[in-house]
Amino acid sequence: MNDKQLSLRLERVASYLYHFKRIADIGSDHGYLPCYLALRCPGLTAIAGELNEGPYQSACAQVSRSGLSDAVEVRKGNGLEVLKSDDKVEAIAIAGMGGPLIASILEEGKTKLQGVQTLVLQPNIAAHAVREWLSHHEFSISAEEIIEEDGKIYEIIVAVAEKDTPPLTEADLLLGPILRREQTSVFHKKWRREQQSWLLVLEELKKGKQTKEMSEKQRKLERKLQLVKEALGE
């Protein structure tokens, strides 16, 4: 993977950012995504945010190699704190992290989201945590994808700033409001895999001592299994 050839996962993230003129990529993974976009979209400028020194230096080197120092600025900092009030960022990408971490980054940096039109989020796990945050902060999910790459399944969530968004249902939060409507083969594969895993966990929970905590875990797991079963039409 490089600035000219992204993974399928990042290609799909990039596809939602082509029409913007000013973007930010938080946790930029060598700066590949903003460099890729800047090479293909004349006039696009980007901020690449990195928390740690190693990735920060890698992203700086990638931008320099790509000859994009005028288009892509690498900044070091925690999450959205790399953004300034006068950056006029239209869209923000956060990809390749766990859902709870993405939600935490958004929560801690929510004051930086003023004026941001679109969020393109790609959680590696626990996408429900991202949807839950969006549903409580005036962002409406406008697109979702589920893809498989190298044996791993990824979800992509695109959200737009929108006041008075209707709340997501329990099933929408877990499965995705658009994904569960579209029901692709990868969607079925993911949730059948989850079913099998959860059933094994549930079996072990039932064998253990039935404390209040264990009973609550069992109840939540059974509820998730029910939601998946209903979604898959079983």
C-alpha positions in Angstrom: 0.0 0.0 0.0 1.2 3.5 -0.9 0.0 6.9 -2.0 -0.9 5.5 -5.4 -2.4 2.2 -4.4 -4.5 1.9 -1.3 -6.0 -1.2 0.3 -9.6 -1.9 -0.6 -10.7 -0.7 2.8 -9.0 2.7 2.4 -10.1 3.0 -1.3 -13.7 2.7 -0.1 -13.1 5.4 2.6 -11.5 7.6 -0.1 -14.5 7.2 -2.4 -16.6 9.3 0.0 -14.0 12.2 0.1 -13.3 13.0 -3.5 -15.7 15.9 -3.8 -14.4 17.8 -0.8 -11.8 20.6 -1.0 -10.5 20.4 2.6 -10.3 17.2 4.7 -8.7 15.8 7.8 -7.5 12.3 8.3 -7.1 11.4 12.0 -4.7 8.6 12.7 -3.4 8.8 9.2 -1.4 5.6 8.8 1.7 7.0 7.0 -0.4 9.7 5.3 -1.4 7.3 2.5 -5.1 8.4 2.4 -4.6 12.2 2.2 -1.7 11.8 -0.3 -3.8 9.5 -2.5 -6.6 12.0 -2.5 -4.4 15.0 -3.1 -2.8 13.2 -6.1 -6.2 12.6 -7.7 -8.2 15.6 -6.7 -6.7 18.9 -7.9 -7.3 21.6 -5.3 -7.9 19.3 -2.5 -5.9 20.0 0.7 -5.6 17.8 3.8 -4.5 17.7 7.4 -3.0 14.4 8.5 -3.1 13.9 12.3 -0.9 11.6 14.2 -0.5 11.1 17.9 2.9 9.4 18.2 6.3 10.5 17.0 7.0 7.4 14.8 3.8 7.6 12.7 4.1 11.4 12.6 7.6 11.1 11.1 6.4 8.4 8.7 3.5 10.6 7.5 5.9 13.6 7.0 8.3 11.4 5.0 5.4 10.1 2.8 4.1 13.6 2.1 7.6 14.7 1.1 8.2 11.7 -1.2 4.9 12.3 -2.9 5.8 16.0 -3.5 2.6 17.1 -1.7 4.0 19.4 1.0 1.8 22.2 -0.3 -1.3 20.1 -0.2 -1.0 17.9 2.8 0.0 19.2 6.3 1.0 16.6 8.9 0.2 17.6 12.5 1.1 15.9 15.7 -1.6 15.7 18.4 -4.3 13.7 20.1 -7.4 13.1 18.0 -9.2 16.2 16.8 -7.0 18.5 18.8 -4.8 18.8 15.7 -7.6 20.9 14.1 -7.7 24.7 14.4 -10.7 27.0 14.3 -9.7 28.5 11.0 -8.9 25.2 9.2 -12.4 25.1 7.5 -12.3 21.3 7.3 -15.4 20.0 5.4 -14.9 16.3 6.1 -13.1 14.1 8.6 -11.9 10.5 8.1 -11.1 8.3 11.0 -10.2 4.7 9.9 -8.6 1.6 11.2 -9.4 2.0 14.9 -11.8 0.3 17.3 -15.4 1.7 17.5 -15.1 2.8 21.1 -11.8 4.7 20.3 -13.4 6.4 17.4 -16.4 7.4 19.5 -14.0 8.7 22.2 -12.0 10.8 19.7 -15.3 12.3 18.5 -16.5 13.0 22.0 -13.3 14.5 23.2 -13.0 16.7 20.1 -16.7 17.5 19.5 -16.1 21.2 19.8 -13.9 20.9 16.7 -16.7 19.5 14.6 -18.4 22.9 14.1 -18.7 23.4 10.4 -17.7 19.9 9.5 -20.2 18.5 6.9 -19.3 14.8 6.8 -17.6 12.1 8.9 -16.2 9.0 7.2 -15.6 6.4 9.9 -14.2 2.9 9.5 -14.2 1.0 12.8 -12.3 -2.3 12.9 -14.6 -3.6 15.6 -17.7 -2.5 17.6 -19.2 -0.3 15.0 -22.2 0.0 17.3 -20.3 2.4 19.5 -19.8 4.8 16.6 -23.4 4.7 15.6 -24.5 5.3 19.2 -22.3 8.4 19.4 -23.5 9.7 16.0 -27.2 9.2 17.0 -26.7 11.4 20.1 -24.7 14.2 18.4 -26.8 15.4 15.5 -25.2 13.3 12.8 -27.3 11.2 10.4 -25.9 8.1 8.8 -26.1 8.7 5.0 -24.2 5.6 3.7 -22.7 2.4 5.0 -20.6 -0.3 3.5 -19.5 -3.7 4.6 -16.5 -5.3 2.8 -14.1 -8.2 3.2 -10.4 -7.9 2.7 -7.7 -10.5 3.5 -10.2 -12.5 5.5 -11.3 -9.6 7.6 -14.6 -7.8 7.5 -14.8 -4.1 7.8 -17.7 -1.6 8.1 -17.6 2.0 6.8 -20.0 4.5 8.2 -20.6 7.9 6.5 -22.5 10.5 8.5 -23.6 14.0 7.8 -24.3 16.9 10.2 -28.1 17.1 10.5 -30.2 18.5 13.3 -33.3 16.7 14.7 -32.1 13.3 13.4 -34.5 10.4 14.3 -33.1 8.0 16.9 -31.7 4.7 15.7 -33.4 1.5 16.9 -31.6 -1.1 18.8 -31.2 -3.2 15.7 -29.9 -0.2 13.7 -27.2 0.5 16.3 -26.0 -3.1 16.3 -26.3 -4.0 12.6 -26.4 -0.6 10.8 -29.6 1.0 9.5 -28.5 0.8 5.8 -26.5 -2.5 6.1 -29.4 -4.4 7.6 -31.7 -3.1 4.8 -29.3 -4.0 2.0 -28.3 -7.5 3.4 -25.2 -8.2 1.3 -23.5 -11.6 1.3 -20.7 -10.1 3.4 -23.2 -8.8 6.0 -24.6 -12.3 6.3 -21.2 -13.8 6.6 -20.2 -11.4 9.4 -23.3 -11.9 11.5 -23.4 -15.7 11.0 -19.8 -15.7 12.3 -20.8 -13.5 15.2 -23.7 -15.8 16.0 -21.4 -18.8 16.2 -19.0 -17.0 18.5 -21.8 -15.6 20.8 -23.4 -19.0 21.1 -20.2 -20.5 22.3 -19.8 -17.7 24.9 -23.4 -18.1 25.9 -22.9 -21.8 26.5 -19.9 -21.1 28.8 -21.9 -18.4 30.7 -24.7 -20.9 31.4 -22.2 -23.3 32.8 -20.8 -20.8 35.3 -22.1 -19.5 38.6 -25.2 -17.4 38.0 -24.3 -14.2 39.7 -26.2 -11.0 38.9 -23.3 -9.8 36.7 -23.2 -13.1 34.8 -27.0 -13.1 34.3 -26.8 -9.6 32.9 -24.1 -10.6 30.4 -26.2 -13.6 29.4 -29.3 -11.4 28.9 -27.4 -8.9 26.7 -25.9 -11.7 24.6 -29.3 -13.3 24.1 -30.8 -10.0 23.1 -28.1 -9.5 20.5 -28.6 -13.0 19.2 -32.3 -12.3 18.8 -31.7 -9.1 16.9 -29.3 -10.9 14.5 -31.7 -13.8 14.0 -34.5 -11.4 13.2 -32.4 -9.4 10.8 -31.3 -12.6 8.9 -34.9 -13.8 8.7 -34.3 -16.9 10.7 
